[in-house]
Amino acid sequence: MFNNADIENYLMEQDTYNRRSAKKIKFNDLNGETPDKEQSDKRINNLPILRLETSTARLSMSKSTVLNMFNLEHCVNRLISSLTVITDNVDQKFSRFLDIASTVTESANMLKTMYDDESFDRNDIIECELIALVFGEQ
């Protein structure tokens, strides 16, 4: 994993390299794959660019973008945690929705059965969206 000092040093060194020189340094990423950090004088609009490559992806970023990512790391982690909780909640509600639907013998009674079930909350936004997506007009 890259840290702020690695990126800062790389971008400072990049400014001093001759345009023809290129040296590759290996760093380990989270998936065990080793991205290449190419040290060469790459620029876009006269900004030094950090380029990371793996066998399946390539990413180029400016110094300010990289540094902002490190500054926002806690915010990003917090957002991911929040989305994980929401996703788990949707999974639970969808499973319950399927459980209720599996008890219906006639499709014409499906919506009424959903609304009448004691575990269904018609004021919950997720359950409301499930009903709208399943029973809404196509």
C-alpha positions as CSV (number, residue, x, y, z in Angstrom):
1,M,0.0,0.0,0.0
2,F,1.3,3.5,-0.8
3,N,1.6,6.0,1.9
4,N,1.7,9.8,1.7
5,A,5.5,10.0,2.0
6,D,6.0,7.5,-0.8
7,I,3.8,9.4,-3.1
8,E,5.2,12.8,-2.1
9,N,8.8,11.5,-2.6
10,Y,7.9,10.0,-5.9
11,L,6.3,13.1,-7.3
12,M,9.2,15.3,-6.1
13,E,11.7,12.8,-7.7
14,Q,9.7,12.7,-10.9
15,D,10.3,16.4,-11.4
16,T,14.0,15.9,-11.4
17,Y,14.2,12.9,-13.7
18,N,15.3,13.2,-17.3
19,R,12.4,12.7,-19.7
20,R,14.2,9.6,-21.1
21,S,14.9,7.8,-17.9
22,A,12.3,5.4,-16.6
23,K,12.7,3.1,-13.6
24,K,10.1,0.8,-12.2
25,I,9.5,0.3,-8.5
26,K,7.2,-2.4,-7.2
27,F,4.7,-1.9,-4.4
28,N,2.2,-4.4,-3.0
29,D,-1.4,-3.6,-3.3
30,L,-4.3,-5.0,-1.2
31,N,-5.1,-7.9,-3.5
32,G,-1.6,-9.3,-3.6
33,E,-1.0,-8.1,-7.1
34,T,2.1,-5.9,-7.5
35,P,1.3,-2.6,-9.3
36,D,4.1,-0.9,-11.1
37,K,4.8,2.7,-10.2
38,E,6.6,4.0,-13.3
39,Q,9.1,6.7,-12.5
40,S,9.4,8.8,-15.6
41,D,8.7,12.4,-16.4
42,K,5.0,11.9,-17.3
43,R,3.0,15.1,-17.4
44,I,-0.5,16.2,-18.4
45,N,-1.0,20.0,-18.8
46,N,2.5,20.4,-17.2
47,L,1.4,18.6,-14.0
48,P,3.5,15.6,-12.8
49,I,1.4,12.4,-13.1
50,L,1.7,9.3,-11.0
51,R,0.9,6.2,-13.0
52,L,0.0,2.9,-11.4
53,E,-0.5,-0.3,-13.4
54,T,-1.6,-3.8,-12.7
55,S,-2.3,-6.6,-15.2
56,T,-5.9,-5.6,-15.3
57,A,-6.0,-1.8,-14.6
58,R,-4.1,1.4,-15.2
59,L,-4.5,4.6,-13.1
60,S,-3.0,8.0,-13.6
61,M,-3.4,10.8,-11.1
62,S,-2.0,14.3,-10.4
63,K,-0.1,15.0,-7.2
64,S,-3.0,17.1,-5.7
65,T,-5.4,14.2,-6.4
66,V,-3.2,11.7,-4.8
67,L,-2.7,13.9,-1.7
68,N,-6.4,14.7,-1.5
69,M,-7.1,10.9,-1.5
70,F,-4.9,10.5,1.5
71,N,-6.5,13.4,3.2
72,L,-10.0,12.0,2.5
73,E,-9.1,8.4,3.4
74,H,-11.1,8.5,6.7
75,C,-14.1,9.9,4.9
76,V,-14.0,7.3,2.2
77,N,-13.7,4.5,4.8
78,R,-16.6,6.0,6.7
79,L,-18.7,6.1,3.5
80,I,-17.9,2.5,2.7
81,S,-18.9,1.4,6.2
82,S,-22.2,3.3,5.9
83,L,-22.9,1.7,2.5
84,T,-22.1,-1.7,3.9
85,V,-24.7,-1.3,6.7
86,I,-27.3,-0.1,4.1
87,T,-26.5,-3.0,1.8
88,D,-26.9,-5.5,4.6
89,N,-30.2,-3.9,5.6
90,V,-31.4,-4.2,1.9
91,D,-30.3,-7.8,1.8
92,Q,-32.3,-8.6,5.0
93,K,-35.4,-6.8,3.8
94,F,-35.2,-8.5,0.3
95,S,-34.8,-11.9,2.0
96,R,-37.9,-11.2,4.1
97,F,-39.7,-10.0,1.0
98,L,-38.9,-13.3,-0.8
99,D,-40.0,-15.3,2.3
100,I,-43.4,-13.5,2.3
101,A,-43.7,-14.0,-1.5
102,S,-43.0,-17.7,-1.2
103,T,-46.1,-18.1,1.0
104,V,-48.5,-16.8,-1.7
105,T,-50.4,-19.4,-3.7
106,E,-52.1,-17.1,-6.1
107,S,-50.2,-14.3,-7.8
108,A,-53.2,-12.0,-7.7
109,N,-53.0,-12.0,-3.9
110,M,-49.2,-11.2,-3.8
111,L,-49.5,-7.4,-3.1
112,K,-52.2,-7.8,-0.5
113,T,-50.2,-10.5,1.2
114,M,-47.2,-8.2,1.3
115,Y,-49.1,-5.4,2.8
116,D,-50.9,-7.6,5.3
117,D,-47.8,-9.3,6.6
118,E,-46.8,-8.1,10.1
119,S,-43.1,-7.8,9.3
120,F,-43.8,-5.5,6.3
121,D,-43.5,-1.8,7.0
122,R,-45.1,0.3,4.2
123,N,-43.5,3.4,5.6
124,D,-39.9,2.0,5.2
125,I,-38.3,3.4,2.1
126,I,-36.5,0.2,1.2
127,E,-39.7,-1.9,1.4
128,C,-41.6,0.7,-0.5
129,E,-39.0,0.6,-3.3
130,L,-39.1,-3.2,-3.4
131,I,-42.9,-3.1,-3.8
132,A,-42.6,-0.4,-6.5
133,L,-39.9,-2.3,-8.4
134,V,-41.8,-5.6,-8.3
135,F,-45.3,-4.4,-8.8
136,G,-44.8,-1.1,-10.6
137,E,-45.8,-0.7,-14.2
138,Q,-43.1,-1.7,-16.7
